Amino acid sequence: MAVRNPRSKPPRDIRSPERYRRLPSGVHGLDPRLVQHDQRQRLQSALIELIDQKGYQAVRIVDLARLARVSQPTFYGLYRDKEELFIAAYDRVAGHAAGTIMAAYDREGQGAERLRAAVGAFTELAADDPQAMSLYLLGAFGAGPNVLAHRRRRLELLESHIRSSRDRSGAGSTSDLTVAFILGGIREVAATRLRQGHASKLPGLADELTAWAASYPRHQPEGVAAPLAEPRTTAGATPALTSERALRAQGALPSGRSDMPRPLIAKSQRERIVDATAAIVAEKGLAKLTIPEIARRANVSHQTFYEMYPSKHDAFLGAQKVGMHQALHVTIDAYAAHEDDWAQAVAAGLRALIDYLSSEPAHAHLSVVDTFAASPEALDIREKALRAFAAYLRRGYELAGDVPRVAAEAIAGGIWQVLHRYIAEERIAELPAASPQIIYFALTPFVGPQRAADTARRPPEPR
């Protein structure tokens, strides 16, 4: 499967002072197609640079035109809007990145050599052009559902190509999430370094990332693969993302004077606002979240809303924090009940996490999927949660001292990406059936594939 046009060129080096130099003006006899191509390239480079500086939502057309040295009428003659420009820039960067990675992976040699070459190529790309790779991994934050869906399709294309190349006899089983998990873990490790301004450190992690990825055998032990995806009966249908919390958001305390303590009343109001926010975002998307609808569903006045949250974005962050906190809480409680057996504790914690996400689909969607449409603050909350989950994997290093130090971080990131896939594809009801494979992913580098599979296949203890 082709992943890019072989005639496509790599992104222009946006750090070069020549990157926005215009072609000669006036009567120059140049092919108009060449002029338009140069203008498109400059606008795409300007978008990459400005997103890296201040995020997608803060970038204005006037800023893009000024930096790229084109007029605003010229911009609108080339692109319908900022979103169309983003997709063009993303395709340019993603095509170059995927082509470079696959050229390295498709080389002749043993599987470990090909894997090392691909990981090395990816980390070198990130170190050489961090702004472009930030767009590839992080730039879609705040860009809306169309861009996020486009980004997801491009990443799945790369995954499909690798899965096909990995299994020379065919495309491989789509019930085996190993490739998606490994790519997700590597992306998360890279994205964190890019956000921290430490892109130059990524090539130094290539060997560790390769060793971690190589710890997963090409063929999984029996009994851990996720069931095949259920076919959708209605194209584009959105499932009902209802839950106890979402239904509670529609209730209200008795109106008028109340003898209930004020802190309890405020707590109820805040919870209803949070739950209403999660339900609205899950149903309609972040762009259609409004304060009047939050207030109506939560059964609070506008004044009460503003007493709790200064803006709808703050309500979104509040809902995200609640969802993350509860997910971490149920995971830790289940983990703590089996602390004498670390592998079993990890398995219990992951099952509890997946059960929670499945029972609270609105909060799961907001915390795992809609974060990518929010803001840098939402990304910070997400990264703190990932670090907290990774901390509970670190005891595994005591069981196997030769495990790469990046493993816990990569595992947490890979699991997050698998969860993201199920929730984004509206398959959250299927998540519990994928628990054995997710547990297997978490344990394999530390205890080996067979013991990991044995633990993953063990039926959960009744609560």
Secondary structure as UniProt FT lines:
FT   TURN            6..7
FT   TURN            14..15
FT   TURN            17..20
FT   HELIX           32..54
FT   HELIX           56..58
FT   HELIX           61..68
FT   HELIX           72..78
FT   HELIX           82..105
FT   HELIX           111..128
FT   HELIX           130..137
FT   TURN            138..142
FT   HELIX           145..166
FT   TURN            168..169
FT   TURN            174..175
FT   HELIX           178..195
FT   TURN            196..197
FT   HELIX           199..201
FT   HELIX           203..205
FT   HELIX           206..214
FT   TURN            222..223
FT   TURN            235..236
FT   HELIX           244..248
FT   TURN            249..250
FT   HELIX           262..284
FT   HELIX           286..288
FT   HELIX           291..298
FT   HELIX           302..308
FT   HELIX           312..336
FT   TURN            337..340
FT   HELIX           342..359
FT   HELIX           361..364
FT   HELIX           365..369
FT   HELIX           370..373
FT   HELIX           376..391
FT   TURN            392..393
FT   HELIX           394..398
FT   TURN            401..402
FT   TURN            405..406
FT   HELIX           407..424
FT   TURN            425..426
FT   HELIX           428..434
FT   HELIX           435..447
FT   HELIX           449..457
//
